[in-house]
Amino acid sequence: MNWLGNWLVNQMRKAENQEISNTECVTEDKSRNYGKPLNIRVYNATGGKVITFQHYDYATDKNHESTYIIHPEEELADSLAKLIVIEELRRE
């Protein structure tokens, strides 16, 4: 009966090693650096446009969100470009 126990333990270790190697292939490669994504949402509002920026900080494990309002008399493209620059400078 001892050989059966040893065989069973060896089979379980082989299966566990195989499972570990399979999960390592699926996990995300942390060495790739795609930069820091910035999510931008634009909402229509009665007083203009509401712009929300959101980004995730991996170092502190926190989400950061900033909200701005663009008046209807302002040029949307110019104002949005300025806000994107502000947010990018703030994150560095």
C-alpha positions as CSV (number, residue, x, y, z in Angstrom):
1,M,0.0,0.0,0.0
2,N,3.0,2.3,0.5
3,W,3.8,2.4,-3.2
4,L,0.2,3.4,-4.0
5,G,0.5,6.3,-1.6
6,N,3.8,7.5,-3.1
7,W,2.4,7.1,-6.6
8,L,-0.6,9.2,-5.7
9,V,1.5,11.9,-4.1
10,N,3.7,12.1,-7.1
11,Q,0.7,12.3,-9.5
12,M,-0.7,15.1,-7.4
13,R,2.6,17.0,-7.4
14,K,2.8,16.6,-11.2
15,A,-0.7,17.9,-11.6
16,E,-0.1,20.8,-9.3
17,N,3.1,21.8,-11.2
18,Q,1.2,21.5,-14.5
19,E,-1.5,23.8,-13.1
20,I,1.0,26.4,-11.9
21,S,2.7,26.5,-15.3
22,N,-0.6,26.9,-17.0
23,T,-1.6,29.8,-14.8
24,E,1.7,31.5,-15.3
25,C,1.0,31.6,-19.1
26,V,-2.3,33.3,-18.5
27,T,-1.2,35.9,-16.0
28,E,-0.6,39.5,-17.2
29,D,3.0,40.4,-18.1
30,K,3.9,43.3,-15.8
31,S,7.1,44.1,-17.8
32,R,5.0,45.6,-20.6
33,N,4.5,49.3,-20.1
34,Y,1.7,50.8,-22.1
35,G,1.7,54.1,-20.3
36,K,-0.9,55.4,-18.0
37,P,-4.4,55.3,-19.7
38,L,-6.6,58.3,-19.2
39,N,-10.4,57.8,-19.4
40,I,-12.3,60.9,-20.7
41,R,-16.1,61.2,-20.5
42,V,-18.1,64.1,-22.0
43,Y,-21.6,64.7,-20.9
44,N,-24.1,67.2,-22.2
45,A,-25.5,69.5,-19.6
46,T,-27.8,72.6,-19.5
47,G,-24.9,74.9,-18.8
48,G,-22.5,73.5,-21.3
49,K,-20.4,70.3,-21.3
50,V,-19.3,68.3,-18.3
51,I,-15.8,66.7,-18.8
52,T,-14.7,63.9,-16.4
53,F,-11.2,62.5,-16.4
54,Q,-10.4,59.3,-14.6
55,H,-7.1,57.4,-14.2
56,Y,-5.9,54.6,-12.0
57,D,-2.6,54.9,-10.1
58,Y,-1.0,51.5,-9.8
59,A,1.6,52.6,-7.2
60,T,-1.1,53.7,-4.7
61,D,-3.9,51.4,-6.0
62,K,-6.3,54.3,-6.2
63,N,-8.7,55.8,-8.8
64,H,-8.5,59.5,-9.4
65,E,-11.3,61.5,-10.9
66,S,-11.4,65.2,-12.0
67,T,-14.5,67.0,-13.3
68,Y,-14.6,70.2,-15.4
69,I,-17.3,72.3,-16.9
70,I,-17.0,73.9,-20.4
71,H,-19.3,76.8,-20.9
72,P,-21.3,76.7,-24.2
73,E,-19.7,79.9,-25.4
74,E,-16.2,78.3,-25.3
75,E,-14.8,76.3,-28.1
76,L,-15.1,72.6,-27.1
77,A,-12.0,71.4,-29.0
78,D,-9.7,74.1,-27.6
79,S,-10.9,73.7,-24.1
80,L,-10.8,69.9,-24.2
81,A,-7.2,70.0,-25.5
82,K,-6.2,72.4,-22.6
83,L,-7.8,70.1,-20.1
84,I,-6.1,67.0,-21.4
85,V,-2.7,68.8,-21.1
86,I,-3.5,69.9,-17.6
87,E,-4.4,66.3,-16.6
88,E,-1.3,64.8,-18.2
89,L,0.9,67.3,-16.4
90,R,-0.9,66.6,-13.1
91,R,-0.3,62.8,-13.4
92,E,3.5,63.0,-14.0
